[in-house]
Amino acid sequence: MVNVYLFIELLRAANPTEIVDTLKGVELANCKFANVVVLSEQKIVAQLNCNSYDNASQAILEKISPVEGIVQTNIVAAVRPVHR
């Protein structure tokens, strides 16, 4: 399991609420959004939980970044949780 924290920047003309709804509906193999929140008119933050780094890369590059209205997707952190 890997948790990926994303900072997503939007086009000025994009509707952030619509983008969040679109992202929540995107079919992601071996990944799911734990949280997607509108930070401001042009910024969204999200936590994506995936089975592996490969699944995360594929989800971000092939499914999330191409969503219309998204200008840039930044990975803030990729964390492999440690259970003790």
C-alpha positions in Angstrom: 0.0 0.0 0.0 1.2 3.5 -0.8 -0.5 6.8 0.0 0.1 9.6 -2.5 -0.7 13.2 -1.6 -1.5 15.4 -4.6 -1.7 19.1 -5.2 -3.8 19.7 -8.3 -3.9 23.1 -10.1 -6.8 24.0 -12.3 -7.5 26.3 -15.2 -8.9 29.6 -14.2 -12.1 28.9 -16.1 -12.6 25.4 -14.5 -15.2 24.7 -11.9 -13.4 23.1 -8.9 -16.5 21.4 -7.6 -17.1 19.7 -11.0 -13.5 18.6 -11.2 -13.7 17.0 -7.7 -16.9 15.2 -8.8 -15.2 14.0 -12.0 -12.1 12.8 -10.1 -14.2 10.8 -7.7 -15.9 9.1 -10.6 -12.7 8.2 -12.5 -12.1 4.4 -12.7 -8.8 3.7 -11.1 -7.4 0.2 -11.1 -5.9 -0.8 -7.7 -6.3 2.8 -6.4 -8.9 4.9 -4.7 -9.3 8.4 -3.5 -9.3 8.6 0.3 -10.1 12.3 0.1 -10.5 15.1 -2.5 -10.9 18.6 -1.3 -11.2 22.0 -2.9 -8.5 24.2 -1.4 -9.3 27.3 -3.5 -10.8 28.3 -6.9 -7.8 27.0 -8.7 -6.4 24.3 -6.3 -7.5 20.9 -5.1 -5.7 18.6 -2.7 -6.2 14.8 -2.7 -5.0 11.6 -1.1 -4.8 8.6 -3.4 -4.3 5.2 -1.9 -2.8 2.6 -4.2 -1.6 -1.0 -4.0 1.8 -0.1 -5.4 3.9 2.8 -6.8 3.3 1.5 -10.3 -0.4 1.6 -9.8 -0.1 5.2 -8.4 2.0 6.3 -11.4 -0.4 4.9 -13.9 -3.4 6.4 -12.1 -1.8 9.9 -12.0 -0.3 9.9 -15.5 -3.1 8.2 -17.4 -6.3 8.9 -15.5 -6.0 12.0 -13.3 -3.7 14.4 -15.2 -5.7 14.2 -18.4 -9.0 15.3 -16.8 -10.2 18.4 -18.6 -9.6 21.5 -16.5 -6.5 20.2 -14.7 -3.3 22.2 -15.6 -0.8 20.5 -13.3 -0.7 17.6 -10.9 2.0 17.7 -8.3 3.0 14.8 -6.0 3.6 16.3 -2.6 4.5 13.0 -0.9 4.4 9.3 -1.5 4.2 7.3 1.7 4.4 3.6 2.4 2.6 3.3 5.8 4.4 1.3 8.4 2.3 -0.8 10.7 3.8 -1.7 14.1 
